[in-house]
């Protein structure tokens, strides 16, 4: 019975994450919240942290940055306590997203650099690529279009090497934005169409 309960908790968390990826974040949040409650009942900190980081990501997508910040801070502390450096680095990455969108850009860069160093220390290449594209977004927001383009191209190659089409599409989208802001409309359109085609192939309504 205990084993089945554990599987159910994990399944709820994963279903919640998938719902968010497929453009149904509110439904996904309800599922992960149920899993969080179950982990809370048995006092399993690591399971709670895994749920909290997903809820924090969903809240970020829903635009509730204050609530996202709270869940991600809690998850980061739990991961640190459990010695899960990958989980903590993922929290720092997401916290960087939150601060970049609705907080302090300078603090966002600090979080992202720390996350990148942690990902590098454990050899997690996907995390490195995710940090790079997020830092490229920071450059774009600050009007440093050349730096944004250069970093986005590096990240795009990393995502291609890792066979991660969602990350590749995110890079194409940022390349389109940077090209448009630089006045290169045809190049921007080409990148946007490439991103749209990848998201369509993934059946990702959020990306489309």
C-alpha positions in Angstrom: 0.0 0.0 0.0 2.8 2.4 0.9 4.5 1.7 -2.4 1.3 2.3 -4.3 0.8 5.6 -2.5 4.3 6.7 -3.3 3.7 5.9 -7.0 0.5 7.9 -6.9 2.2 10.9 -5.5 4.9 10.8 -8.2 2.3 10.3 -10.9 0.3 13.3 -9.8 3.4 15.5 -9.8 4.4 14.4 -13.3 0.8 14.7 -14.6 0.8 18.3 -13.2 4.0 19.1 -15.0 2.8 17.7 -18.3 -0.5 19.6 -18.0 1.5 22.8 -17.7 3.7 21.9 -20.7 0.6 21.3 -22.8 -0.9 24.7 -22.0 -3.2 23.8 -19.0 -1.3 25.3 -16.1 -4.3 25.7 -13.8 -5.1 22.0 -14.1 -1.5 21.1 -13.7 -1.2 23.2 -10.5 -4.2 21.4 -8.9 -2.6 18.0 -9.6 0.8 19.0 -8.2 -0.8 20.6 -5.2 -2.6 17.3 -4.4 0.8 15.6 -4.6 2.4 18.2 -2.4 -0.3 17.7 0.2 0.3 13.9 0.2 4.1 14.4 0.7 3.3 16.9 3.4 1.2 14.3 5.3 4.1 11.8 5.4 6.7 14.5 6.1 8.8 13.8 3.1 10.8 17.0 2.5 12.4 16.0 -0.8 9.1 15.1 -2.3 7.6 18.4 -1.1 10.6 20.2 -2.7 10.0 18.4 -6.1 6.4 19.5 -6.0 7.1 23.0 -4.9 9.6 23.7 -7.7 6.9 22.6 -10.3 4.2 24.8 -8.6 6.7 27.7 -8.6 7.3 27.2 -12.3 3.5 27.1 -13.0 2.9 30.2 -10.9 5.6 32.0 -12.9 3.8 31.0 -16.1 0.5 32.2 -14.6 2.1 35.6 -13.8 1.8 35.2 -10.0 5.5 36.1 -9.3 5.1 36.7 -5.6 3.6 33.2 -5.0 6.1 31.6 -7.4 8.9 33.3 -5.4 7.6 31.8 -2.1 7.3 28.2 -3.4 10.7 28.4 -5.1 12.4 29.8 -2.0 10.9 27.0 0.1 11.9 24.3 -2.5 15.5 25.7 -2.7 15.9 25.4 1.1 14.5 21.8 1.1 16.8 20.8 -1.8 19.8 22.3 0.1 18.9 20.4 3.2 18.6 17.2 1.2 21.9 17.8 -0.5 20.2 17.8 -3.9 22.4 20.2 -5.9 20.6 19.7 -9.2 17.2 20.5 -7.6 18.6 23.6 -5.9 20.2 24.8 -9.2 16.9 24.3 -10.9 15.2 26.5 -8.2 17.8 29.2 -8.7 17.2 29.1 -12.5 13.5 29.5 -12.0 14.0 32.2 -9.3 16.1 34.0 -11.9 13.1 33.9 -14.3 10.9 35.4 -11.7 13.3 38.2 -10.8 13.9 39.0 -14.4 10.2 39.2 -15.1 9.0 41.1 -12.1 11.8 41.8 -9.6 15.4 42.8 -9.8 17.3 42.2 -13.1 20.6 42.5 -11.3 19.5 39.9 -8.7 18.3 37.7 -11.6 21.7 37.7 -13.1 23.3 36.8 -9.8 20.9 33.9 -9.4 21.5 32.7 -12.9 25.3 32.8 -12.6 25.1 30.8 -9.4 22.8 28.3 -11.0 25.1 28.1 -14.0 28.1 27.4 -11.8 26.2 24.7 -9.9 25.1 23.1 -13.2 28.6 23.2 -14.5 30.0 21.6 -11.3 27.7 18.6 -11.7 28.1 18.5 -15.5 24.4 19.1 -16.3 24.5 20.5 -19.8 20.8 21.1 -20.2 20.9 23.3 -17.1 23.8 25.3 -18.6 21.9 25.8 -21.9 18.8 26.9 -19.9 20.9 29.5 -18.0 22.4 30.7 -21.2 19.1 31.4 -23.0 17.8 33.1 -19.8 20.9 35.3 -19.7 20.3 36.1 -23.3 16.8 37.2 -22.4 18.4 39.5 -19.8 20.7 41.0 -22.5 17.7 41.5 -24.8 15.7 43.3 -22.1 18.6 45.6 -21.5 18.9 46.4 -25.2 22.2 44.6 -25.7 21.0 42.9 -28.9 24.4 41.7 -30.1 25.1 39.9 -26.8 21.6 38.5 -26.8 22.0 37.1 -30.3 25.4 35.7 -29.6 24.4 33.9 -26.4 21.1 32.7 -28.0 23.1 31.1 -30.9 25.4 29.3 -28.4 22.4 28.1 -26.4 20.6 27.0 -29.6 23.6 24.8 -30.6 23.6 23.3 -27.1 19.9 22.4 -27.2 20.5 20.9 -30.7 23.4 18.8 -29.4 21.1 17.6 -26.5 18.2 16.9 -28.9 16.0 19.3 -26.9 13.6 20.8 -29.5 11.7 22.9 -26.9 14.9 24.7 -25.9 15.8 25.1 -29.5 12.5 26.7 -30.2 12.9 29.1 -27.3 16.2 30.2 -28.8 14.6 30.7 -32.2 11.9 32.8 -30.6 14.5 35.0 -28.8 16.5 35.3 -32.0 13.3 36.5 -33.7 12.7 39.1 -31.0 16.3 40.4 -31.2 16.3 40.6 -35.0 13.0 42.4 -35.0 14.3 45.0 -32.5 17.4 45.4 -34.6 15.2 46.2 -37.6 15.9 42.9 -39.5 12.3 42.0 -40.2 12.9 39.2 -42.7 15.4 37.5 -40.4 13.0 37.9 -37.5 10.2 36.3 -39.5 12.4 33.4 -40.5 13.3 32.7 -36.8 9.7 33.1 -35.7 8.5 30.6 -38.3 11.1 28.1 -37.3 10.1 28.4 -33.7 6.4 28.1 -34.5 7.1 24.9 -36.6 9.0 23.3 -33.7 6.3 24.2 -31.2 3.6 22.9 -33.6 5.5 19.6 -34.0 5.6 19.3 -30.2 1.9 20.1 -30.0 2.8 22.9 -27.5 0.0 25.5 -27.5 1.9 27.7 -25.1 4.9 27.9 -27.4 2.7 28.4 -30.5 
